[in-house]
């Protein structure tokens, strides 16, 4: 089974610095289609921020970044259309009140284009959870099942660039190795996969010519005394995620649509809650332009 041909990613000197200090500094990367690139850092080491930047969902403060020929951040919207995120805390976490089936249906709706026959089954199979009970609530899933469901949701968008955060988080070494094998296989099938972890030891069984890393994310202090501009909107995905869940966009006249009787329309609520997976907010605003 093959997916869309992956996107080429090239970064030079990519850096994100906030008023609190460096998030990641001087990242260099050349990722080709059909490869798995792994970055390593401890919690708080800039892993999530780096993946959000590579997929056009967070604005870096320095360096150059091109994805499939698109220059970021200027063409971030185009990059978001060809990239997907696995589960990421405070960005696209699963709603534990929903069933697996509802999450899958929602992901199809968010494509904004027709889905081919059998796409959901293909995505679930590619994420290695073909037997997952789609009638179960996500709160009842194991950590590994949740991670794999997140992969399936990302694959439903048929991305060319797949970003997966914290691969080893909360998993035993055996489950980590299984998840790494899934990501390596997705790369072999044509995708460009970029992933992060804290402990890369379970990556050893999939090491090979298509695997790059682990690459350590550095957080070196800026050399100059000046503080970067626009840092607040560069490094706060959690604020945007909260606005997605509440339906507040920060602009007058835009709020969550309601049905008769004052209850939020369920389909619209689900759509708004998940727009951050594409890096957009209700009304079409870009995440990196609306977090002031």
N, C-alpha and C positions, 0 to 999 in steps of 0.2 A: 504494500500500500504506500502510495506517495502523496505528499501534500504539495502545495504550491512551492515553486522554487524560492529558496530563501533570499533574504535581502543582504547585500554587502554593507557592513558597518565599519566606518573608519573614524577614529577619534584621536586627536593629538592635543596633549596638554590640557585635557578636560578637567575643570576645577569648579567646585562649588564651595563658597565660603559665606558664612552668615555672621551676624554680629557676635554670636557666641563662639565663633572660631571656624576652622576648616571642617567641611563635611567629607569631601574627598578631594584629592589634589593630584594634578599632573597624570591623569589616566591616559594611557596610550593603548589603542586597540585596533586591530584589523581582523574582523570576523567575516569569513566567507560563507556562502550558502553551503549547507550540509556539514556544519561544524558545531561543536559544543564548546563554548568558552566559559570558564569558571573563574569567578572572583571570590576571594576569601577575606573575611574580616570578622571581628567579634561583634556582638550586639552593640549598636550605636556607632559602628565603624563606617557608615556611609553606604551600606549595601543597597538598601531600598532606594535611597536617593539616586544612586548611580543608575539603577535599572529604570527608574522613572525618567531620568534624563535621556537615556539611550532610546527610549520609546516615545520621546516627544511630550512627556507629561510633566516635566519639571525643567525649569530654565537654569542652565549652568551659568556661572559668573565669568568664566574664562575658558579659552581653548576653542578648538574647532571640532565639529561633529557632522558627519554626513551618513545618512542611511538610505541606501538604494539611490544615491545621487542627490537626495534632498538635503539641503543645508538647514541645520537647526541652530537657533530656534525659529528662524524665519518661516520655514516650511513644516513646522511641527504638526500641523493638522494633517498633512498628507502622510507623515510618518505614523501618526496614531491610527490611520486607516489600515495600515498594513502590519500593525504590531498588536500583540495581545499580552496581557499579564496573567500569570498564575495567581493563586491567592496571595494577597499582601495585606498584612495587618493595617488597619485604619484606612485602607484604600478601597478594597473590594471584598471584604470579608463576607462569608456566607450568612444569610439570614436564617437563624435557627428555627424560626416559626414556619419556614417553608419546607415542602417536601423536595426530594431530589428531582422529581418530575417537573415541579414548578420552576426550579432553577434552570433546568435544561430548556424548557419552553421559553423562559425569559431571554435566555441567550440567543435563541433563534430569532425572537422578535427584535433584538438589538442589532441584528445584522443589517437591517434597513435594505435588504436585497433578498431575492428569493433564495431559499436553501434547497440544495439538491436532495433528491430522494435518498434516504438512509444516512444523511449527514450526521444526525445525532448518534446513531448507532456506531458509525465510523469513529466519531470523536471519543465516545465512551470506550470503545474497543482499543483505540490508540492510547488512551490513558490507563489501560490495563485494569479496568473495572467493568468488564462486560456483564458480570453477574450481580452488580450492585442493585439492590432493591429500590426501584424508583419511587415506590410509595412510602419509603421511610423518611422521617424528618432528619434534617441535617444535624440536629443536635444529638442524634443517636449514632452518628457515624464515628468510626475510629479516626485518629489523627491521619493515618495513611490514606483512608478512604476520602477524607476531606481534601487532602492535597491532590489526590488523583481526580476527584470531582472538579476541583479548580482547574486542573489541566484540561479536562474535557470541555469545560465552559470556555476556556481560552481557545481551544481548537475549533469550536463551532464557528468562530469568526473567520476561520481559514487564514490565519496570519502567515506572513512571510518571516516575521521576526517574533520569536517567543521568548519572554523574559520570566524567569522563575526565581523567586526570592526564598532564601532561608531553607534550602533543600533538606538540611539535616535537622532542623529545629523540631524538637519533641519526638524524634524517631530513634529507635534503636539502630545499631549498626547494620543489622540485616535488612531492615526496611529502607534505610538510607541507600544501601547498595542496590536494592530493587528499583528505587526511584531514579537513581543515576542511570541505571540500565535503560529505563523507559526514555529518559531524556536523550541518551546517546542514540537510541533507535530512532527517535523522532528526527534527530539530526541526520542520520543515515538516510532517512526517507525524504530529505531535501530541505528541511527547515534550517534557518539560522537560530540557534538556541544560545541564550546567554543566561547563566544561573549564578547564584551566590550561595555561600555556605560559611559556617564558622569552623567546622572540622572537616577537612577534605580527605581524611584517611579512607573513607568508604568509597571514594572516587577511584581508587587504585584498580579495581577489577575492570573498569571501562576505559582505562588509559589506552591511547592509540593515536594514530595520525590525525584523526578527526577531532581530538580533544585538546584544547589549549588551556593550560593552567594547572593548578590554581595560581591566579595572579593576586598578589596582596594589594589591597586598597590602602593607599597611604593618606594620612591626615597631617600633613606638614604645615606649620604656621606660615601665613603669608609673609613674604619677605619685606613688603613695604608697609608704611604706617597707615595707608588709606584703607578705609572700609569699603567693601563693594556696595554698589547701588542695588536697589530692588531686591534686597536679601529676604525680606519678609515674604514676598510672593514666590520666591524661589524654593523655599524649603518647608512648606506647610501643607502636605497632602491631607493631614488629618483634619484641618479646618475645612477644606473643600469637601471631604467625605462627610463631615457633620452636616454641612449645608445640603448635601445630596439627600441625606436621610430625613432632614426636616422639611425639605422642599423650599427653604429660603435661599434665594439667589443673591441677596445683597443689593438688588436693584428694585426700585420702586415699581409697583404694578406687576411684579412677577412672583407668583406664589403657587403652591400646589393646587391644581384643579380639584374641585369638590363636586360630589354628586348632590342630588336633592337630599335634603336632610342633613347636610353638613359633613357626611363621611367622605374621606378621600377616595377618589376613583382608584381601584386596586391596580388596574393595568398601568395607569399613569404613574402611580406611586412606585411600582416595580421598575418602570422605565427610568424614572428619575434616580432611584436608589442605585441603579447600576450604570448610569452614564459615565461615571468616573472610570469604568473599565476602558472606555474609549478616550478618556482624557477630556471629556466635555461635560458641561453643566446644562441644566434646563435653560432653554432660550438660545442654545448654541454657543455660549461663551466658552472660551478656552480656560482650562484650569490654571495655566501659568500666567494668564492675563487677568484673573479675577480673584486673587487671594490677598489683596491688600487689606 
